């Protein structure tokens, strides 16, 4: 299975394959956890501030 993954990822060694695969999995998990509102959130503007602030 690792050799098949190695060919798919175009890596040179099994060690590199494991490192690349682990990094991809980590990135995917982080995107799943913290990317929920990606594209839906905009930066705050002065209009977003409360009226009590000067």
N, CA, C and O atoms as a CHARMM CRD file, in Angstrom:
* protein
*
  216
    1    1 UNK  N      0.82800  -1.19700   0.00000 PROA 1      0.00000
    2    1 UNK  CA     0.00000   0.00000   0.00000 PROA 1      0.00000
    3    1 UNK  C      0.87100   1.25900   0.00000 PROA 1      0.00000
    4    1 UNK  O      0.55600   2.24500  -0.66600 PROA 1      0.00000
    5    2 UNK  N      1.97000   1.20900   0.75700 PROA 2      0.00000
    6    2 UNK  CA     2.85800   2.37200   0.78500 PROA 2      0.00000
    7    2 UNK  C      3.51200   2.59600  -0.57100 PROA 2      0.00000
    8    2 UNK  O      3.68000   3.73500  -1.00700 PROA 2      0.00000
    9    3 UNK  N      3.87400   1.52000  -1.22500 PROA 3      0.00000
   10    3 UNK  CA     4.49800   1.65800  -2.54700 PROA 3      0.00000
   11    3 UNK  C      3.50800   2.23100  -3.55900 PROA 3      0.00000
   12    3 UNK  O      3.89800   3.02300  -4.41700 PROA 3      0.00000
   13    4 UNK  N      2.26700   1.85200  -3.47600 PROA 4      0.00000
   14    4 UNK  CA     1.23500   2.41900  -4.34300 PROA 4      0.00000
   15    4 UNK  C      1.06200   3.90800  -4.05600 PROA 4      0.00000
   16    4 UNK  O      0.95500   4.71500  -4.97900 PROA 4      0.00000
   17    5 UNK  N      1.03600   4.26400  -2.78300 PROA 5      0.00000
   18    5 UNK  CA     0.92600   5.66900  -2.39100 PROA 5      0.00000
   19    5 UNK  C      2.15900   6.45300  -2.85000 PROA 5      0.00000
   20    5 UNK  O      2.05100   7.60600  -3.26700 PROA 5      0.00000
   21    6 UNK  N      3.31700   5.82100  -2.76900 PROA 6      0.00000
   22    6 UNK  CA     4.55600   6.45700  -3.21200 PROA 6      0.00000
   23    6 UNK  C      4.47700   6.82100  -4.69600 PROA 6      0.00000
   24    6 UNK  O      4.88400   7.91400  -5.09100 PROA 6      0.00000
   25    7 UNK  N      3.96700   5.92600  -5.49900 PROA 7      0.00000
   26    7 UNK  CA     3.81700   6.21600  -6.93200 PROA 7      0.00000
   27    7 UNK  C      2.80200   7.34000  -7.15100 PROA 7      0.00000
   28    7 UNK  O      3.00500   8.21200  -7.99600 PROA 7      0.00000
   29    8 UNK  N      1.72600   7.31300  -6.39600 PROA 8      0.00000
   30    8 UNK  CA     0.68400   8.33000  -6.53400 PROA 8      0.00000
   31    8 UNK  C      1.19800   9.71900  -6.15000 PROA 8      0.00000
   32    8 UNK  O      0.87100  10.70500  -6.81100 PROA 8      0.00000
   33    9 UNK  N      2.00000   9.79900  -5.08700 PROA 9      0.00000
   34    9 UNK  CA     2.51800  11.07600  -4.60200 PROA 9      0.00000
   35    9 UNK  C      3.80100  11.49700  -5.32100 PROA 9      0.00000
   36    9 UNK  O      4.28500  12.61300  -5.13000 PROA 9      0.00000
   37   10 UNK  N      4.34800  10.60500  -6.14500 PROA 10     0.00000
   38   10 UNK  CA     5.59200  10.87600  -6.88200 PROA 10     0.00000
   39   10 UNK  C      6.73200  11.21600  -5.92600 PROA 10     0.00000
   40   10 UNK  O      7.47100  12.17400  -6.15200 PROA 10     0.00000
   41   11 UNK  N      6.87300  10.44000  -4.87200 PROA 11     0.00000
   42   11 UNK  CA     7.95400  10.63100  -3.91600 PROA 11     0.00000
   43   11 UNK  C      9.05700   9.62300  -4.19400 PROA 11     0.00000
   44   11 UNK  O      8.83700   8.60800  -4.85500 PROA 11     0.00000
   45   12 UNK  N     10.25300   9.91800  -3.68000 PROA 12     0.00000
   46   12 UNK  CA    11.42300   9.08100  -3.96700 PROA 12     0.00000
   47   12 UNK  C     11.58800   7.91400  -2.99000 PROA 12     0.00000
   48   12 UNK  O     11.98600   6.81900  -3.38900 PROA 12     0.00000
   49   13 UNK  N     11.28300   8.14800  -1.71800 PROA 13     0.00000
   50   13 UNK  CA    11.48800   7.11600  -0.70100 PROA 13     0.00000
   51   13 UNK  C     10.19700   6.87800   0.07300 PROA 13     0.00000
   52   13 UNK  O      9.27200   7.69100   0.04700 PROA 13     0.00000
   53   14 UNK  N     10.16200   5.73800   0.76400 PROA 14     0.00000
   54   14 UNK  CA     8.99300   5.45300   1.59900 PROA 14     0.00000
   55   14 UNK  C      8.91100   6.41700   2.77500 PROA 14     0.00000
   56   14 UNK  O      7.82100   6.78900   3.20900 PROA 14     0.00000
   57   15 UNK  N     10.08000   6.82200   3.28900 PROA 15     0.00000
   58   15 UNK  CA    10.10600   7.80000   4.37800 PROA 15     0.00000
   59   15 UNK  C      9.47600   9.11700   3.93100 PROA 15     0.00000
   60   15 UNK  O      8.66600   9.70000   4.65200 PROA 15     0.00000
   61   16 UNK  N      9.84800   9.58000   2.74600 PROA 16     0.00000
   62   16 UNK  CA     9.27500  10.81400   2.20300 PROA 16     0.00000
   63   16 UNK  C      7.77400  10.64700   1.97700 PROA 16     0.00000
   64   16 UNK  O      7.00000  11.57400   2.21600 PROA 16     0.00000
   65   17 UNK  N      7.37100   9.47800   1.52300 PROA 17     0.00000
   66   17 UNK  CA     5.95900   9.18900   1.29600 PROA 17     0.00000
   67   17 UNK  C      5.16500   9.32600   2.58600 PROA 17     0.00000
   68   17 UNK  O      4.09600   9.93600   2.60800 PROA 17     0.00000
   69   18 UNK  N      5.69100   8.76000   3.64800 PROA 18     0.00000
   70   18 UNK  CA     5.01200   8.82600   4.94700 PROA 18     0.00000
   71   18 UNK  C      4.93300  10.26200   5.43600 PROA 18     0.00000
   72   18 UNK  O      3.89200  10.68600   5.93700 PROA 18     0.00000
   73   19 UNK  N      6.02900  11.02400   5.29800 PROA 19     0.00000
   74   19 UNK  CA     6.02300  12.42200   5.74300 PROA 19     0.00000
   75   19 UNK  C      5.03000  13.26000   4.94200 PROA 19     0.00000
   76   19 UNK  O      4.30300  14.07100   5.51700 PROA 19     0.00000
   77   20 UNK  N      4.99100  13.07500   3.63200 PROA 20     0.00000
   78   20 UNK  CA     4.06500  13.83500   2.78700 PROA 20     0.00000
   79   20 UNK  C      2.62300  13.46000   3.12200 PROA 20     0.00000
   80   20 UNK  O      1.76000  14.33000   3.23300 PROA 20     0.00000
   81   21 UNK  N      2.36900  12.17100   3.28100 PROA 21     0.00000
   82   21 UNK  CA     1.02800  11.70800   3.61100 PROA 21     0.00000
   83   21 UNK  C      0.57000  12.26600   4.96400 PROA 21     0.00000
   84   21 UNK  O     -0.56600  12.72100   5.10000 PROA 21     0.00000
   85   22 UNK  N      1.45600  12.22900   5.95600 PROA 22     0.00000
   86   22 UNK  CA     1.11700  12.75600   7.28500 PROA 22     0.00000
   87   22 UNK  C      0.82000  14.25200   7.21000 PROA 22     0.00000
   88   22 UNK  O     -0.11900  14.72900   7.84700 PROA 22     0.00000
   89   23 UNK  N      1.61000  14.99000   6.44100 PROA 23     0.00000
   90   23 UNK  CA     1.38000  16.43500   6.30400 PROA 23     0.00000
   91   23 UNK  C      0.03600  16.70800   5.63000 PROA 23     0.00000
   92   23 UNK  O     -0.68700  17.61600   6.03800 PROA 23     0.00000
   93   24 UNK  N     -0.29900  15.93700   4.61200 PROA 24     0.00000
   94   24 UNK  CA    -1.58600  16.10700   3.93700 PROA 24     0.00000
   95   24 UNK  C     -2.74200  15.81200   4.88300 PROA 24     0.00000
   96   24 UNK  O     -3.73800  16.53500   4.89500 PROA 24     0.00000
   97   25 UNK  N     -2.61400  14.77000   5.66200 PROA 25     0.00000
   98   25 UNK  CA    -3.66400  14.41600   6.61300 PROA 25     0.00000
   99   25 UNK  C     -3.82800  15.50200   7.67000 PROA 25     0.00000
  100   25 UNK  O     -4.95200  15.86300   8.01900 PROA 25     0.00000
  101   26 UNK  N     -2.72000  16.02100   8.17800 PROA 26     0.00000
  102   26 UNK  CA    -2.75000  17.08000   9.19400 PROA 26     0.00000
  103   26 UNK  C     -3.43000  18.32800   8.61800 PROA 26     0.00000
  104   26 UNK  O     -4.27700  18.93600   9.27200 PROA 26     0.00000
  105   27 UNK  N     -3.05300  18.70100   7.39600 PROA 27     0.00000
  106   27 UNK  CA    -3.64400  19.87700   6.76300 PROA 27     0.00000
  107   27 UNK  C     -5.14100  19.68200   6.56000 PROA 27     0.00000
  108   27 UNK  O     -5.92400  20.60600   6.77800 PROA 27     0.00000
  109   28 UNK  N     -5.53600  18.49500   6.14800 PROA 28     0.00000
  110   28 UNK  CA    -6.95400  18.20700   5.95100 PROA 28     0.00000
  111   28 UNK  C     -7.73700  18.29900   7.24000 PROA 28     0.00000
  112   28 UNK  O     -8.83600  18.85400   7.26000 PROA 28     0.00000
  113   29 UNK  N     -7.18700  17.76200   8.32200 PROA 29     0.00000
  114   29 UNK  CA    -7.86700  17.81900   9.63300 PROA 29     0.00000
  115   29 UNK  C     -8.00000  19.25900  10.11200 PROA 29     0.00000
  116   29 UNK  O     -9.04600  19.64800  10.63100 PROA 29     0.00000
  117   30 UNK  N     -6.93800  20.05400   9.94100 PROA 30     0.00000
  118   30 UNK  CA    -7.00200  21.45200  10.36400 PROA 30     0.00000
  119   30 UNK  C     -8.01100  22.23000   9.53400 PROA 30     0.00000
  120   30 UNK  O     -8.75600  23.04800  10.07400 PROA 30     0.00000
  121   31 UNK  N     -8.04400  21.98800   8.23900 PROA 31     0.00000
  122   31 UNK  CA    -9.03100  22.65600   7.39000 PROA 31     0.00000
  123   31 UNK  C    -10.44400  22.26100   7.78500 PROA 31     0.00000
  124   31 UNK  O    -11.34500  23.10000   7.77600 PROA 31     0.00000
  125   32 UNK  N    -10.64800  21.00100   8.13000 PROA 32     0.00000
  126   32 UNK  CA   -11.96900  20.55800   8.57300 PROA 32     0.00000
  127   32 UNK  C    -12.37400  21.24600   9.86900 PROA 32     0.00000
  128   32 UNK  O    -13.53200  21.62500  10.04000 PROA 32     0.00000
  129   33 UNK  N    -11.41900  21.40600  10.78400 PROA 33     0.00000
  130   33 UNK  CA   -11.72300  21.97800  12.08900 PROA 33     0.00000
  131   33 UNK  C    -11.84400  23.49400  12.05800 PROA 33     0.00000
  132   33 UNK  O    -12.72100  24.05900  12.71100 PROA 33     0.00000
  133   34 UNK  N    -10.97200  24.15800  11.30400 PROA 34     0.00000
  134   34 UNK  CA   -10.92400  25.61300  11.35500 PROA 34     0.00000
  135   34 UNK  C    -11.36500  26.28900  10.06300 PROA 34     0.00000
  136   34 UNK  O    -11.37000  27.51800   9.98800 PROA 34     0.00000
  137   35 UNK  N    -11.72600  25.53300   9.06800 PROA 35     0.00000
  138   35 UNK  CA   -12.11000  26.12500   7.79700 PROA 35     0.00000
  139   35 UNK  C    -13.61000  26.16400   7.57900 PROA 35     0.00000
  140   35 UNK  O    -14.07000  26.32300   6.44800 PROA 35     0.00000
  141   36 UNK  N    -14.37900  26.01900   8.65200 PROA 36     0.00000
  142   36 UNK  CA   -15.83300  25.94800   8.55200 PROA 36     0.00000
  143   36 UNK  C    -16.41300  27.20400   7.91400 PROA 36     0.00000
  144   36 UNK  O    -17.28600  27.11700   7.05100 PROA 36     0.00000
  145   37 UNK  N    -15.93200  28.37000   8.33400 PROA 37     0.00000
  146   37 UNK  CA   -16.48500  29.63200   7.84500 PROA 37     0.00000
  147   37 UNK  C    -15.63700  30.26300   6.74800 PROA 37     0.00000
  148   37 UNK  O    -15.81900  31.43600   6.42200 PROA 37     0.00000
  149   38 UNK  N    -14.72300  29.50700   6.18400 PROA 38     0.00000
  150   38 UNK  CA   -13.83400  30.04000   5.15900 PROA 38     0.00000
  151   38 UNK  C    -14.66500  30.57000   3.98800 PROA 38     0.00000
  152   38 UNK  O    -15.51600  29.86400   3.44600 PROA 38     0.00000
  153   39 UNK  N    -14.40700  31.81300   3.61300 PROA 39     0.00000
  154   39 UNK  CA   -15.13800  32.43700   2.52700 PROA 39     0.00000
  155   39 UNK  C    -16.41700  33.12800   2.96200 PROA 39     0.00000
  156   39 UNK  O    -17.02200  33.85900   2.17800 PROA 39     0.00000
  157   40 UNK  N    -16.83700  32.90800   4.19700 PROA 40     0.00000
  158   40 UNK  CA   -18.07200  33.51400   4.70400 PROA 40     0.00000
  159   40 UNK  C    -17.79100  34.70600   5.61500 PROA 40     0.00000
  160   40 UNK  O    -18.69400  35.49100   5.90400 PROA 40     0.00000
  161   41 UNK  N    -16.56800  34.84200   6.05800 PROA 41     0.00000
  162   41 UNK  CA   -16.20600  35.87900   7.01400 PROA 41     0.00000
  163   41 UNK  C    -15.51900  37.01800   6.27700 PROA 41     0.00000
  164   41 UNK  O    -14.67700  36.79000   5.40900 PROA 41     0.00000
  165   42 UNK  N    -15.88500  38.24900   6.63200 PROA 42     0.00000
  166   42 UNK  CA   -15.22800  39.41000   6.04300 PROA 42     0.00000
  167   42 UNK  C    -14.56500  40.20700   7.16000 PROA 42     0.00000
  168   42 UNK  O    -14.90300  40.05600   8.33400 PROA 42     0.00000
  169   43 UNK  N    -13.63700  41.03800   6.78400 PROA 43     0.00000
  170   43 UNK  CA   -12.91800  41.85400   7.76200 PROA 43     0.00000
  171   43 UNK  C    -13.87500  42.85300   8.40700 PROA 43     0.00000
  172   43 UNK  O    -14.85700  43.26900   7.79100 PROA 43     0.00000
  173   44 UNK  N    -13.58200  43.23800   9.65500 PROA 44     0.00000
  174   44 UNK  CA   -14.38700  44.24200  10.33300 PROA 44     0.00000
  175   44 UNK  C    -14.16700  45.60500   9.69700 PROA 44     0.00000
  176   44 UNK  O    -13.07800  45.90200   9.20500 PROA 44     0.00000
  177   45 UNK  N    -15.20100  46.42700   9.70900 PROA 45     0.00000
  178   45 UNK  CA   -15.09200  47.79400   9.20500 PROA 45     0.00000
  179   45 UNK  C    -15.48200  48.74400  10.32900 PROA 45     0.00000
  180   45 UNK  O    -15.94000  48.31000  11.38600 PROA 45     0.00000
  181   46 UNK  N    -15.30100  50.03400  10.10000 PROA 46     0.00000
  182   46 UNK  CA   -15.69300  51.02700  11.10200 PROA 46     0.00000
  183   46 UNK  C    -17.19200  50.95900  11.38000 PROA 46     0.00000
  184   46 UNK  O    -17.62400  51.22600  12.50100 PROA 46     0.00000
  185   47 UNK  N    -17.98000  50.60800  10.38300 PROA 47     0.00000
  186   47 UNK  CA   -19.43200  50.51100  10.55400 PROA 47     0.00000
  187   47 UNK  C    -19.82300  49.37500  11.50600 PROA 47     0.00000
  188   47 UNK  O    -20.90100  49.40500  12.10100 PROA 47     0.00000
  189   48 UNK  N    -18.95100  48.38400  11.64800 PROA 48     0.00000
  190   48 UNK  CA   -19.22400  47.25800  12.52400 PROA 48     0.00000
  191   48 UNK  C    -19.02000  47.59700  14.00400 PROA 48     0.00000
  192   48 UNK  O    -19.47000  46.85300  14.87500 PROA 48     0.00000
  193   49 UNK  N    -18.35800  48.69100  14.28600 PROA 49     0.00000
  194   49 UNK  CA   -18.08700  49.05900  15.66300 PROA 49     0.00000
  195   49 UNK  C    -19.36100  49.54400  16.34400 PROA 49     0.00000
  196   49 UNK  O    -20.26000  50.06000  15.68100 PROA 49     0.00000
  197   50 UNK  N    -19.44500  49.38600  17.64500 PROA 50     0.00000
  198   50 UNK  CA   -20.60400  49.84000  18.39400 PROA 50     0.00000
  199   50 UNK  C    -20.68000  51.36000  18.45000 PROA 50     0.00000
  200   50 UNK  O    -19.66300  52.03700  18.30400 PROA 50     0.00000
  201   51 UNK  N    -21.87900  51.90200  18.66100 PROA 51     0.00000
  202   51 UNK  CA   -22.06300  53.34700  18.69800 PROA 51     0.00000
  203   51 UNK  C    -21.39000  53.99000  19.90100 PROA 51     0.00000
  204   51 UNK  O    -21.06700  55.17700  19.85500 PROA 51     0.00000
  205   52 UNK  N    -21.16900  53.24200  20.97500 PROA 52     0.00000
  206   52 UNK  CA   -20.57100  53.81000  22.18000 PROA 52     0.00000
  207   52 UNK  C    -19.06700  54.01600  22.05700 PROA 52     0.00000
  208   52 UNK  O    -18.44700  54.58100  22.95800 PROA 52     0.00000
  209   53 UNK  N    -18.48900  53.58200  20.99100 PROA 53     0.00000
  210   53 UNK  CA   -17.03600  53.74300  20.80000 PROA 53     0.00000
  211   53 UNK  C    -16.75900  54.99100  19.97000 PROA 53     0.00000
  212   53 UNK  O    -17.44700  55.26200  18.98600 PROA 53     0.00000
  213   54 UNK  N    -15.76300  55.73200  20.37100 PROA 54     0.00000
  214   54 UNK  CA   -15.39400  56.96000  19.64200 PROA 54     0.00000
  215   54 UNK  C    -14.09700  56.80300  18.94600 PROA 54     0.00000
  216   54 UNK  O    -13.63400  57.73300  18.28600 PROA 54     0.00000
